[in-house]
Amino acid sequence: MERSLSMELVRVTEAAALSSARWMGRGKKNEADDAATTAMRDVFDTIPMKGTVVIGEGEMDEAPMLYIGEKLGTGYGPRVDVAVDPLEGTNIVASGGWNALAVLAVADHGNLLHAPDMYMDKIAVGPEAVGQIDINASVLDNLKAVAKAKNKNIEDVVATVLNRPRHEEIIAQLRDAGARIKLINDGDVAGAINTAFDQTGVDILFGSGGAPEGVIAAVALKCLGGEIQGRLLPQNEAEIKRCEGMGINVKNVLRMEDLVRGDDAIFAATGVTDGELMRGVQFKGSYGETHSVVMRAKSGTVRFVDGRHSLKKKPNLVMKS
């Protein structure tokens, strides 16, 4: 992939964030998602690449999609696979909560796992604890490993978990171990990424969430030198057969090399609402401000990008030339 593609892709997430942020707190998650999807598609069409969507929006959301197999880009440039979540945290935006993101990940063709839209059990850490975690181990053993790797007591380790009834046992084990917990209502892509940045205060992510989001998080953590492990959790026979048809053994642990192959990948995200890592969109009269992160695995470069966008000169968030 070309180096310049990184900055081009930030334009995509910026547009999606600006469009969806208008719906913050208005209780209409599908309208917010539709706005992000439309803006993302429009800007993608100006990017010099031959892209194919391999992971689109999850069917669980029952929301507008950038559909699997859709072609993105101008048709000229590198051939890449694209994973998108135009609005990671539709419910977050609807309620005006924290950590909603517009996110995408890009890798060379054939290098992203085509994850089925179902649940995935996950565990994720930042660079200091790479190689120390094991999704098959107990919560306590993983806490001990992360505490040792980061030179902390277990009581100082912060675990982030989606606040769901299915995670009651994990939460109970974390509390029994004496770890600190940050419960999140939605947005486990942000939860996974936060493990790789000291300023977020998060050390490890536990629990299940969407499998497509697991692949997107894996690209980010590959760029950051972190680690995520996953295991698909089919809920019925139809989902098991779907995995078998894709050549995925649901009993196997999915590691970094299974989720994103090769030595190069790009991740970009723009904050829609405020979070630990990035500020959300702010509208100030005739312009809007965005805060984004873009990273590339091959170089290990991580850039935070502050953008100021004229809503008069670029009312549709797209400039063709």
Secondary structure, DSSP 8 states (H G I E B T S, - for coil): --TTHHHHHHHHHHHHHHHHHTTTTSS-HHHHHHHHHHHHHHHHTTSSSEEEEEE-S-GGGT-----TT-EES-S-S-EEEEEEEEEE-HHHHHHT-S--EEEEEEEETT-B----SSEEEEEEE-GGGTTT--TTS-HHHHHHHHHHHTT--GGG-EEEEE--GGGHHHHHHHHHHT-EEEEESS-HHHHHHHTT-GGGT--EEEEEEEHHHHHHHHHHHHHHT-EEEEEEE--SHHHHHHHHHTT--TTS-B-HHHHB-SS-EEEEEEESS--SSS---EEETTEEEEEEEEEETTT--EEEEEEEEETTTSTTS----
